[in-house]
Amino acid sequence: MEIQKNHDLPGELHARNFDEKIHLLSCLNPSLARETLGIFLAMDSNQRAQSEHLKTKARIYLEQLRTGVIYKIHVWYSYTAAFSKILEYPMEEIDISYEDWEDIIKLFMGQLLNSSGMSKNFPRKLIFSSKKYNGLDIKYPFYLLPSIHNPHTKNHEHGITG
């Protein structure tokens, strides 16, 4: 089944909101994404908007680390208890590539290390290794994706909506 473009669809669509007001719903092309419950979804299953959204969040976190006043002992806690949850929240519905996760992590990881008193060139393999191997036991976001652990959780053939 092919998804129709917005110029192929005649008429307008209206919906009643929770406040009983009628609103016109915008019709988008399938490749465009809108934020819904904090996740950017497009009908054709592309993840560009979500990836860009996470990169923007990473840039904001980078600036907060760079310009903010935070004790070195609290830097990792700010990542593991707060910012990593921003990265994890959309993971049930998205399927961002490993390369995109690399780009997102690279944006803030050097400053995160620097702000915690470590060299910004600290080996990433030690950061994301378990304590069993003398690592910091920080979970790499890509490996938290449900599709990595169970490839049957998503139907990639039909996309996220069908």
C-alpha positions in Angstrom: 0.0 0.0 0.0 1.4 3.4 -1.0 0.9 6.4 1.2 -0.8 9.3 -0.6 0.8 12.7 -0.7 -1.1 15.6 0.9 -1.8 17.2 -2.5 -3.6 14.0 -3.6 -6.1 14.1 -0.7 -9.1 16.3 -1.2 -11.0 18.2 1.5 -10.2 19.1 5.1 -10.2 17.1 8.3 -11.5 18.6 11.5 -11.4 17.2 15.1 -12.9 18.2 18.3 -10.4 18.9 21.0 -10.7 18.2 24.8 -12.1 21.7 25.3 -14.9 21.0 22.8 -13.4 23.4 20.2 -13.2 22.2 16.6 -9.7 22.4 15.1 -8.4 22.0 11.5 -5.9 19.2 11.3 -2.9 19.8 9.1 -2.1 17.3 6.4 1.6 16.5 6.0 3.6 14.7 3.4 4.5 11.2 4.7 8.2 12.1 5.0 7.5 15.0 7.4 7.5 14.3 11.1 5.6 16.0 13.9 6.2 15.7 17.6 3.7 13.4 19.3 4.1 12.6 23.0 7.8 13.7 22.8 8.7 11.6 19.8 9.0 12.7 16.2 7.2 10.2 13.9 6.9 10.3 10.2 4.5 8.1 8.2 7.2 6.7 6.0 9.3 5.6 9.0 12.2 7.9 8.5 14.0 8.9 11.7 15.6 12.1 10.5 13.5 14.5 12.6 14.0 12.4 15.8 17.7 12.2 15.2 18.0 15.9 14.7 15.9 16.5 17.8 18.2 14.3 19.9 21.2 16.2 18.5 19.6 19.5 19.5 19.1 18.1 23.0 22.7 17.0 23.1 23.9 20.4 22.0 21.9 22.0 24.8 23.3 19.5 27.4 26.8 20.3 26.0 26.3 24.1 26.7 24.9 23.4 30.1 28.0 21.4 31.0 30.3 23.9 29.4 28.8 27.1 31.0 27.1 25.7 34.1 28.6 25.4 37.6 28.5 21.8 38.6 30.7 19.8 41.0 32.8 17.2 39.3 31.2 14.5 41.4 27.8 15.4 40.1 28.6 15.4 36.4 28.1 11.7 35.9 25.0 11.8 37.9 23.6 14.5 35.7 24.2 12.2 32.7 23.0 8.9 34.1 20.0 10.2 36.1 18.8 13.0 33.8 20.2 13.3 30.3 20.4 9.6 29.5 16.7 9.4 30.2 16.1 12.0 27.5 17.9 9.7 25.1 16.2 6.6 26.3 12.6 7.9 26.3 11.9 7.6 22.6 13.7 4.3 22.2 10.5 2.1 22.2 9.4 3.7 19.0 12.5 4.7 17.1 15.2 2.9 15.3 18.1 5.3 14.9 21.3 3.9 13.3 24.5 3.3 15.2 26.2 6.1 13.2 23.5 8.6 14.3 24.0 7.5 17.9 27.7 8.0 17.5 27.1 11.6 16.2 24.8 12.3 19.2 27.2 11.0 21.8 30.2 12.8 20.2 28.4 16.1 20.7 28.6 16.1 24.5 30.9 13.3 25.6 34.2 15.2 25.4 32.7 18.0 27.6 31.1 15.5 30.0 34.5 13.9 30.5 36.2 17.2 30.9 33.7 18.5 33.3 34.1 15.4 35.5 37.9 16.0 35.7 38.8 13.3 33.1 40.6 13.7 29.9 38.3 14.4 27.0 40.2 11.7 25.1 39.5 9.0 27.7 38.9 5.7 25.9 35.2 5.4 25.0 35.4 1.6 25.3 36.2 2.0 29.0 33.3 4.4 29.5 30.8 2.0 28.0 32.4 -1.2 29.4 30.9 -3.0 32.4 32.6 -2.9 35.8 33.5 -6.5 35.3 36.1 -5.2 32.7 37.0 -2.1 34.8 34.8 0.2 32.9 32.4 2.9 34.1 29.3 0.7 33.3 27.5 3.4 31.3 25.0 2.0 28.9 25.6 2.9 25.3 22.2 4.1 23.9 22.2 2.1 20.7 22.4 -1.2 22.6 19.3 -0.2 24.7 17.1 -0.2 21.6 14.4 -2.9 21.8 15.0 -3.9 18.1 18.6 -4.8 19.0 17.5 -7.2 21.7 14.5 -8.6 19.9 14.5 -8.0 16.2 10.8 -9.0 16.0 9.6 -6.0 18.1 9.2 -3.9 15.0 7.9 -4.7 11.6 10.5 -2.9 9.5 8.8 -4.0 6.3 5.7 -1.9 6.8 7.2 0.9 8.9 6.2 2.1 12.3 2.6 2.8 11.5 1.5 -0.1 9.6 
